[in-house]
């Protein structure tokens, strides 16, 4: 067989084709490397999400956000939601514990509010009966009033609370939850007692928002994301946040306003009791992969949530310490004996 002879033009042409194909292959490999790993394999065909609160609140918002990111990424095929609100999650909690026991395709969204609610309500069923999977977000409470309120600044509201807390009804989440604790700490800083407060507890951020818009309460405390749309629309006025730093450029923190109160409202995901180590590991992996997606970071920024991701034994230890510190605060402000 005679050897194939190539001209210089053939060699140069083939080299160009080779370089072009190599560049195309490299670009394709780079694109694949940046795709979420979730596209490689669906982790759950269906995921049951239990929200122990009414629709429209922070826990519901986190649950829906998980679906919003996980489905397009291919992590989960379909979602099923169930909302059972009341008493900071204490009403729905026993239902999740009993009806989802041993199910590796079920999760519950809860957080700091439930820690206080379990203690305040002396609930026999608590976070000790859940399997901590991951802490997902953190959000500081914001203090708002209706747009028509005579309280134009946080100083106005603080003055009214100091004069007579009982005459200033403040709405928020469940009794003993983060919103209630925030008000109690504010009153303590003003030389008052949390027992003097006229606190109106609601099943979630949605009902609390409706009460504010209907002027049924003088002020409200909740996570910023729960009030953000109404604040942007001008129907609610943001007076202050309980954050370390400003969440909104024109809204001061309580500490800046002379009240040394900083509070965080974390939210996380839990599994039901009775699941195996393998089932738990699969759920933790799902949440870890979700947290790594660029779409998740984008959503957090849009919602004004801090990424507080913490999984596995570290989250379990966090729950233990948070329960202990919350019990101390509730005793200090007189909400539990």
N, C-alpha and C positions, 0 to 999 in steps of 0.2 A: 504494500500500500504506500502510495506516495504521501509524504507529509504535507499538511495544509500550509500554504504560504499566505501570510497576511501582509498587506501594504501598511505603510506608516499611517495613512488615513484611516485604515481599518482599526489599527491599534488605538489611535487617538479617539475614534468614535466609540469603540468598545469600552475604553477607559472612562469616557464621559457617561456612558450608560451605566457602568458599574458604580461610579460615584453617585449618580442620580438614584439608583436603586438602593445603595447603601444609606444615603441620606433619608430616603423615604422609609426604609426599614427602621432606622434609628429614631425617626420622628414617631413612628407607630409604637415602638417599644417605650419611648418616653411618655407618650399619651397613656399607654396601658399602665405604666408604673404609677401615674397620678390618678388613675381611676380608683374610686373607693373599692376596697377589698370586698365589700358587700355584694358587688356585682357578680363575683365569682360563684357565689352560692347563697341561696335563700336560707336564712337561719330558722325562720318560723313561717309556716304556711298561714297560720292564724294566731293572733295574740289577743288574749282577753285582758282588758285594762279596767280595773276597778277604781273608781274615784269616790272616796268617802266624803263627798261634799257636793253641793248643788252645782249645776252648770254655771260657767261664767267666772269662777274663782281661780285662784292661783294654781291649785292642784289640777283642776280641770284643764287649765291652760297648758300646763306642762304635759299632761297626758296627750292632748290634741297635738301639741308641738312634736312630740315623739312620733306620732303617726305622720305628721306633715313632712318629716324628713326621712323616716325609715322606709316608707312605701316607695317613693320615687327612687331611692337608693337600692331597692331590691332586697333589703334586709328582712322584710315581712310582707307576706302576701295580702292579708286582710286583718283588720282590727275590729274588735267588738268592745263597746264601752258600756259600763253600768255606773250610774251615779246614785249614791245613797247618802244624802247629807244629814247633818245634825250633830251638835255638841262637839265640834272640832274633830269630827271623824269617829267619835266614840260610838255613834249609832251604827254606822256602816261597818266598822272594824270587825265585830263579831261575825257578821255575815260573810265577810271575805275569809276569815279564819276557818269557819266551819264549812262553807260551800266550795272553797277553792283548795282545800287541803290536798297536798300531794300532786297538784297539777303544775307541770313544768311549763305550761303555756299561759300562765296567768301571772299578772303583776298588779301591784297597787301603788298609787302615787300618794305620798303623804309628806310630812315634814315637821318643822319646829312647832307648828300650831298643835299638832297631835300630842307632842311631848307634854305640853302644858295642860292640854285638855284631859289627858288620861289622869294626871295628878290631881287636877281640880275636881274632876268628877268621880275620883276614886274608883275608876273602872277596873274590874277584875281582869279584863282582857286589854292588853297593852302592846307596846312595841316588842316586848319580850316574847310575844307569840308570833312574831314575824321573822322573816329571813332578810336581813339587810343586804341589798344588792349594790346600790350606788347612790351617792349624793350627787345631784346633777347641777343645781343652780343655787344661787344665793341672791337675795333682794332685800334692800332696806325698806322699812315702812315709810310712808309719806303721810303727812297730815294735811287734809283738805277741808274746804268748806264750800257750801253752795255759792254760786257767783253773786247772789243777792245778799250774802251774809254781811252783817255789820263788822265782822272781824276781817279787816283788810290785811293785817300782817300777823305773824306768829306772836308778836308782842301783845297784840290785842287779845288773842285767844288765851295766852298765858296769864294775862292780867285778870280775865274773867274766871279762869280756873282757880287762880289763887284767891280771888274774892269769895267765890262760892262754887265749888266743883259740882254740887248737886243741881245747879241751875243751868249747867252746860251739858246736855246729853250728847255723848260721843258714840258713834256707831262703828262697829268693826266685826271681826270674826268671833269665833266662839269664846265663851268665858274661860279665862286662863290661858288663852292663846297669845301669840306674839303681839297682836294689836292691843289686847287688854294689858299685857305686861308693859308695853310701851307707854300707855297712858298712866299706869301705876308708877312707873319710874319717873315720868314727868311730874306727877303730883308729889312724889317723894322729894324730888329736887326743889319743888316749890314750898316745901315744908308742910305738905298735906299728906293724907293717907289715901291709899287706893280704895279703901272702904267708903270714902266720901264721894267717889266718882259716880256719875250717872252714866254708866256704861250700858249700851244697848247691843247685845250680841245677836249676830245674824248667822245663818247657815253657810254663808260664803260671801265672796266679794260682790257677786251679782245683786243679791238682795240688799246688801249694805249700800251699794251704789244707787239703787232705786230709792232707798230711804233718804239718801242725801239729796237727790234730785227732787224729791217730793217735800223737802224741808221738814222731814219728820225728826231729824236729828240736827244738831247745830254744827257738828264736825264729824269727820270720819278718819279712820286710820286703817291703812292696808298697804299691800305692795304697790309700787308705782304702776306696774303693768296693768293692774286691775282698774286704776283710775285714769290711766294715761290718755285714752281717747276723749274722755269727758273734759280733762284738763286742756287738751289741745283744742277742743271745740269751744272752750270758754264757758262751759256749763258748771265746772268746778274750778275753784281757785286753790292752787297748791301753796301752802304756807311754809312748810319746812319738811325736811327728811330726817330720819334717825340714823343716817349713814355717817361713816367716818369722813368721807369727802362728798362734795356736792354731786348730786345726780343730774340736776338741771342747773345751768349756769346762773339763772336768776332766782333760784330758790335756796335759801340758806339751810344749813344743818341746825339741829337743835343745839349742838355744842357751840356753834357760832352765835347762837341767839341767847347764850348764857345759861343753857340747861345742859348739863353734862350727861347726856344720854346717847348711847350708840347701841343699836340693836340690829341683828341680822336675821333674816327669815329664810332659812335653807329649805330646799325641797328635794326629795329623793324618791327612789323606787325600791319597793320591797317585794319579796316573793312570799307565797303562802307557807305555812308550816307543813312538814312532812315531805318536802321535795328532796330528791337525792342529791348527792354531791355533784353528780354529772349534770343534772338539771340546773342546779344553781350555777355551775360553771358556764353553762350555755347562756343563761340569762345575763350573767356578768359580762361575758364576751360580747353579746348583742349590744349592751349599753356602752361598753368600751369602744366598740367599732362605731357606734352612732356618734359618740362624743368626738371621735377623730375626723368626722366628715366636715369638710369646709362649709357645707350647707348648714350644719348645726351651729358652727361659730357665727355664721351670718345671721341666723335666726336669733341667737342670744343677743347679738348687738342690736338687732331691730327691736327686741322686746325690752331691752334695758336690764337683762339678767346677767349676773356675773357667773362665769364658769367656775363651779366649785366641785368639779368632779373628784370623787373619792370612792374607791371600790374595795371590796374584799374585807379582810380583817381590820384594815385601817378605818373603814366606815363603821364597822361594828364597835370599835373602840370609841369612835367619835360619838355614837349614839349613847353609849354608857356615860361618857363624860358630860354630854349635853343634858342628859336626864338629871344628873346630879346637880349641875349648875343651875338648871331651870328650877329645880325644887328649892334651892337656896334662895333664888330671887323671889319666887312666889311666897315663900315664908317671910322674906324681908318686907315685901309690900303688903302683906296681910291677906293674900288671896287663898292661902291654905294655912292650916294650923301647924 
